[in-house]
Structure formats: structure tokens, C-alpha cells
Amino acid sequence: MSDEAIEALRRRFRRVAIVHEWLTIPGGSEQVVLELLALFPEAEIFTTVYDVDRWQGALGAQTVHASWLDRAPRARSSYRLLLPLMHGAIRSFDLSGFDLVISSNHAFAKNARTAAGTLHVCYCHTPMRYAWEPGFLEGERIGRIGRTLIGPILATLRRWDLDGAKNPDLLVANSEHVAARIERFYGRHALVVNPPVDVDHFLELERKPEDFYLVFGRVVPYKRVDLAVQACLRSGRRLKIAGDGRALKSIRRICRGHRNIEVIGHVDERQRDELFARARALIFPGEEDFGIVPVEAQAAGMPVVAFNCGGASESVLDEVTGILFPRQDQDCLQEALDRFEASTFNEQAIRERAKAFGRKRFRTQMAKVIEDAAEARLSARQPAP
């Protein structure tokens, strides 16, 4: 879509609202919000909880409307505990004056109420995995009382999630994997637009590979960092783990006393770039909705050894930009690492693959999706001859 066509789209939709669950710790879904703002610079943001200190640099003078939940004690640090209240918080927003509403959704953003004449496009990062997939909560510390309450709570979340999925005029998934989930759980078709990745930054990194593997990102149970640790402990391979999260303490306990495993914890951007330049390959053992880190790694010229499920199975090309393994177990991962070490990879081909996931591509595709949805809605209103 040309720049002129995008400008025409902005004139068509003068008032745009972007609804996002919460703006606290920056992550992949928040990058989508920033790119939507690049597409519609005058848009207003609606969110349940807004951590101004973390976001004032990125959002500047942007208009941000936080819900009544933002005034709850410790809302910005314990926002996940407020999840059962977020449906009501999202529904409380008055969006009646907007021409276009774009919801950036992984929970309740799509549940926002819109006026009859307003076009609502939902960019769905995923249906609520913790509500629909019981195995997603394995490894989480819920406690005995939590185990008692979790069933009724999840049943309510599923009902709200399904009801909210009826609201948008159009659903856009961030991967084919998520589109299949939307079809399975919501019974709706979704177009696919992969999320934006800052590939340009990583394309400039110079590769200086050394003899260690890397796990990078949030250290939480479903990402299966433990699987990479166990495989490397058994085989004696060197592994560095960079990132923070609620499972970091348990990972440190497993690795204690093993010199081939280094748990670095949180790193800044400079340290991240250094690790991406030096690591032999990225190990990505979890099932992700899309997975931005594997794309960033490929942009840096680093091969990826990934579980062949979720978004990584769509971004990583087996035996071209990395190795895909079929099951989440130690033997399977070790076989994949053996296969990786017996293979050769072309750095330029790996970087070329990542170029398909850049920021400008995302804005262009989303603009086209919104334009097409608006035209389809207009055609549906016109009487047949």
C-alpha cells in the first residue's frame, strides 16, 4: 500500500481508538501498539492499567485513557491479579465518538463496546491460552486455594472471551497458528498479519560466534527453559540464559554447581546484542503464538533450534535458517542439537529470512486489511440492484 493510500486511509478515519489490555512492562504486543500509532499518529489509547513512568518516553504526549482499575492499590505491579475485573473495565470505555477502533488483544481488549457505525478490527495475539488450554498453567505456583478457585474463574473467563470474540467486524491473527486457535475456540475466520519486528537493528550486528548456545527472553514455565537446561546438562554443552521472570529462581536452582550453564538474568540492549553476535545458536523450546525473539536472532544471522509448533515453525526454515524438533523432550532436543552441529548454515540466507517481518511491512499490511474491511462493510450496506 502506497504512502498516498495510507494518508487517504487516515483522512477516512479521523478519530481512531486503540484498545490494549494494559501498558506496563514493554513486550511484543506493545510493539504492535506502537506500530499502530505510527499508522494512525492521532489515535487515542484506551487501556486498563497504565504505568506512566515506563511509557512516557515512548508515548510522549499521546492521549492515553486508563480505566478505573488503574487506581487500584498496586495495580501497576500486580495487574495480572486483576484479570477477572478487566472485562468490566474494558466495557466501561465510551468509544461512541470514534470512526475506527483497533483492539490489540490477548485477553479482553476485543470486548470493548463500539457504536453501530464504527469499524472494529481486532489484532489478536492469541485467544486466552490460560483459559482454553489447561496445560498452559503447568509449572505455575497457584496454591491450594487457587486450585480450588481456578475452575470457576477460568469458566467465566472463557465465557467472556467467547462473547467478546463476536464484537469485532474483522479478526486479524499474528500467525497461522493463532488463526487456527481462533477458528477452534471462536468459530471465526481470521486473516494473518505477522507482528512487527525491528529487524533493521539486528541486521547491522556483526556475527562472532563462539561455542555456547543461548536462551533469551522471559523465563516463565510455558517457555520451557528447563528443557534447554536439562538437554545441555546431559550433553555437557555450554548454555547461557538471559532474561528475567517468575521461573528464574527455579532455573538457578537446577543450574547451581554446573559450570557449563550460566544464568545471566536480565540484560540491557547492549548485552543482548553482544550475546546475539556471539552465541552459536538460539534454543527456543517453547510454544509461542508468534515468537519475536527467533526472528530477531535470524536478523542477527544466528540460527535457531526451535520446537516445531507455534509461530517459530512459521518463521524458522528447517535446515535453512535453523533446526526444528517435533517434541518437547530432552532426547528430541539433543537430537536436534546434534543435527545442528552436523549442518552448515548460510548467514546471509538467515538474515534474508528475517527481512520478511519488518515494521514497515506490518504497517502496510494492516493498512490494506483495514481498507478492505471498510470497503466490505460499505458494500454490505448498499442495497442489491
Buried (B, 14 or more C-beta within 10 A) or exposed (E): BEEEEBEEBBEEBEBBBBBBBBBBEBEBBBBBBBBBBBBBEEBBBBBBBBBEEBBEEBBEEBEBBBBEBBEBEEBBEEBEEBBEBBBBBBBBBEBEEBBBBBBBBBBBBBBBBBEEEBBBBBBBBBBBBBBBBEEBBEBBEEEEEEEEEBEEBBEEBBEBBBEBBEBBBBBBBBBBBBBEBBBEBBEBEBBBBBBBBBBEEBBEBEBEBEEBBBBBBBBBBBBBBBBBBBBBBEBEBBBBBBBBBEBBEBBBEBBEEBEEBBBBBEBEEEEBBBBBBBBBBBBBBBBBBBBBBBBBBBBBBBBBBBBBBBBBBBBBBBBBBBBBBEEBBBEBBBBBBEBBEEEEBEBEEBBBBBBEBBBEBBBBBBBBBBBEBBEEEEEEEEEEE
